[in-house]
Amino acid sequence: MLRQKLRPLVIIGSFLGLTETVLGIGVLKVQGNIQVARAVFVMAFPVLVLIAFIAILWNRAHVLYPPSEYGDRDPNVFASAVKNSPVGKYLQLAKSVEKDPTDWKPDFHS
């Protein structure tokens, strides 16, 4: 039997699915202001998790790769390759534009 690798996205999705299911059942079991508060939380919680996930993906994408993805490479070499990829250069350019929107160069091919 094949052993399936747990990916961070699977873990996050499972956590959100279980949380939303339990909280959704909880919303149906209560009445009044508590029901409204829980319903708002059930709708806002996945958005907050998504924002956190995007923040991690934007700033530290290499932490979302499990060690099995490194192959025979040193994890530090793998992480630096992710940081120094063309995507990493575009992220650095986007961060510099974010700091000062008036100071940017339209040359994305450098």
Secondary structure as a PSIPRED ss2 file (coil, helix, strand):
# PSIPRED VFORMAT (PSIPRED V4.0)

   1 M C   1.000  0.000  0.000
   2 L C   1.000  0.000  0.000
   3 R C   1.000  0.000  0.000
   4 Q C   1.000  0.000  0.000
   5 K C   1.000  0.000  0.000
   6 L C   1.000  0.000  0.000
   7 R C   1.000  0.000  0.000
   8 P H   0.000  1.000  0.000
   9 L H   0.000  1.000  0.000
  10 V H   0.000  1.000  0.000
  11 I H   0.000  1.000  0.000
  12 I H   0.000  1.000  0.000
  13 G H   0.000  1.000  0.000
  14 S H   0.000  1.000  0.000
  15 F H   0.000  1.000  0.000
  16 L H   0.000  1.000  0.000
  17 G H   0.000  1.000  0.000
  18 L H   0.000  1.000  0.000
  19 T H   0.000  1.000  0.000
  20 E H   0.000  1.000  0.000
  21 T H   0.000  1.000  0.000
  22 V H   0.000  1.000  0.000
  23 L H   0.000  1.000  0.000
  24 G H   0.000  1.000  0.000
  25 I H   0.000  1.000  0.000
  26 G H   0.000  1.000  0.000
  27 V H   0.000  1.000  0.000
  28 L H   0.000  1.000  0.000
  29 K H   0.000  1.000  0.000
  30 V C   1.000  0.000  0.000
  31 Q C   1.000  0.000  0.000
  32 G C   1.000  0.000  0.000
  33 N H   0.000  1.000  0.000
  34 I H   0.000  1.000  0.000
  35 Q H   0.000  1.000  0.000
  36 V H   0.000  1.000  0.000
  37 A H   0.000  1.000  0.000
  38 R H   0.000  1.000  0.000
  39 A H   0.000  1.000  0.000
  40 V H   0.000  1.000  0.000
  41 F H   0.000  1.000  0.000
  42 V H   0.000  1.000  0.000
  43 M H   0.000  1.000  0.000
  44 A H   0.000  1.000  0.000
  45 F H   0.000  1.000  0.000
  46 P H   0.000  1.000  0.000
  47 V H   0.000  1.000  0.000
  48 L H   0.000  1.000  0.000
  49 V H   0.000  1.000  0.000
  50 L H   0.000  1.000  0.000
  51 I H   0.000  1.000  0.000
  52 A H   0.000  1.000  0.000
  53 F H   0.000  1.000  0.000
  54 I H   0.000  1.000  0.000
  55 A H   0.000  1.000  0.000
  56 I H   0.000  1.000  0.000
  57 L H   0.000  1.000  0.000
  58 W H   0.000  1.000  0.000
  59 N H   0.000  1.000  0.000
  60 R C   1.000  0.000  0.000
  61 A H   0.000  1.000  0.000
  62 H H   0.000  1.000  0.000
  63 V H   0.000  1.000  0.000
  64 L H   0.000  1.000  0.000
  65 Y C   1.000  0.000  0.000
  66 P C   1.000  0.000  0.000
  67 P H   0.000  1.000  0.000
  68 S H   0.000  1.000  0.000
  69 E H   0.000  1.000  0.000
  70 Y H   0.000  1.000  0.000
  71 G C   1.000  0.000  0.000
  72 D C   1.000  0.000  0.000
  73 R C   1.000  0.000  0.000
  74 D C   1.000  0.000  0.000
  75 P H   0.000  1.000  0.000
  76 N H   0.000  1.000  0.000
  77 V H   0.000  1.000  0.000
  78 F H   0.000  1.000  0.000
  79 A H   0.000  1.000  0.000
  80 S H   0.000  1.000  0.000
  81 A H   0.000  1.000  0.000
  82 V H   0.000  1.000  0.000
  83 K H   0.000  1.000  0.000
  84 N C   1.000  0.000  0.000
  85 S C   1.000  0.000  0.000
  86 P H   0.000  1.000  0.000
  87 V H   0.000  1.000  0.000
  88 G H   0.000  1.000  0.000
  89 K H   0.000  1.000  0.000
  90 Y H   0.000  1.000  0.000
  91 L H   0.000  1.000  0.000
  92 Q H   0.000  1.000  0.000
  93 L H   0.000  1.000  0.000
  94 A H   0.000  1.000  0.000
  95 K H   0.000  1.000  0.000
  96 S H   0.000  1.000  0.000
  97 V H   0.000  1.000  0.000
  98 E H   0.000  1.000  0.000
  99 K H   0.000  1.000  0.000
 100 D C   1.000  0.000  0.000
 101 P C   1.000  0.000  0.000
 102 T C   1.000  0.000  0.000
 103 D C   1.000  0.000  0.000
 104 W C   1.000  0.000  0.000
 105 K C   1.000  0.000  0.000
 106 P C   1.000  0.000  0.000
 107 D C   1.000  0.000  0.000
 108 F C   1.000  0.000  0.000
 109 H C   1.000  0.000  0.000
 110 S C   1.000  0.000  0.000
